Amino acid sequence: MSALTKAKGFKKSKSGTYLTMATTAFGAIGAMKQIKKARTENDTLRLIDAVVTTAGIVTGLAVLYRELKRLGDDDVLLG
């Protein structure tokens, strides 16, 4: 089994999905900083960009959550 095949398998695993969710959520920190800066500077265009970025992050997390449900996660917190 090649390293590339192993890496693709990790991406579809539970731990890989959790890692992807964590890195996606980490991107939300940057978006929040961008929103704060846009509000401070009264920059409407930058604020719109930050809101669209945040919407993308939320959508990405929702898709990853759905993927976890499909993997049959037995975690009590996920229901």
C-alpha positions in Angstrom: 0.0 0.0 0.0 1.5 3.3 -1.0 1.7 6.4 1.2 -0.8 8.2 -1.1 -3.3 5.4 -0.7 -2.9 5.5 3.1 -3.3 9.3 3.1 -6.6 9.0 1.1 -7.8 6.4 3.5 -7.0 8.6 6.5 -9.1 11.4 5.0 -12.2 9.2 5.0 -11.6 7.9 8.5 -13.2 9.2 11.7 -9.9 10.6 13.0 -9.2 12.3 9.6 -12.7 13.9 9.6 -12.2 15.1 13.2 -8.8 16.6 12.2 -10.4 18.3 9.1 -13.2 19.7 11.4 -10.6 21.1 13.8 -8.6 22.8 11.1 -11.7 24.2 9.5 -12.9 25.6 12.9 -9.4 27.0 13.4 -10.0 29.1 10.2 -13.0 30.6 11.9 -10.6 32.5 14.2 -9.1 34.3 11.3 -12.6 35.2 10.0 -13.6 36.6 13.4 -10.5 38.7 13.5 -11.3 40.0 10.0 -14.9 40.8 11.1 -13.5 42.7 14.1 -11.0 44.7 12.0 -13.7 45.5 9.4 -16.0 46.8 12.1 -13.3 48.9 13.6 -12.4 50.5 10.3 -16.0 50.7 9.1 -15.0 48.8 6.0 -18.2 47.4 4.5 -16.5 45.4 1.7 -14.1 43.7 4.1 -17.1 42.9 6.4 -19.0 41.3 3.6 -15.9 39.2 2.7 -15.6 38.1 6.3 -19.3 37.1 6.5 -19.1 35.1 3.3 -15.9 33.4 4.6 -17.7 32.6 7.8 -20.7 31.2 5.9 -18.3 28.9 4.0 -16.7 27.7 7.2 -20.1 26.9 8.7 -21.2 25.0 5.6 -17.9 23.1 5.6 -18.4 22.1 9.2 -22.0 21.0 8.5 -20.8 18.8 5.6 -18.1 17.3 7.8 -20.6 16.6 10.6 -22.8 14.8 8.1 -19.9 12.7 7.0 -19.2 11.7 10.6 -22.8 10.6 10.9 -22.4 8.5 7.8 -19.3 6.9 9.2 -21.5 5.5 12.0 -19.8 7.3 14.8 -20.7 5.8 18.2 -19.8 8.9 20.1 -22.5 9.8 22.7 -22.1 13.5 22.1 -23.0 13.3 18.4 -26.2 11.4 19.0 
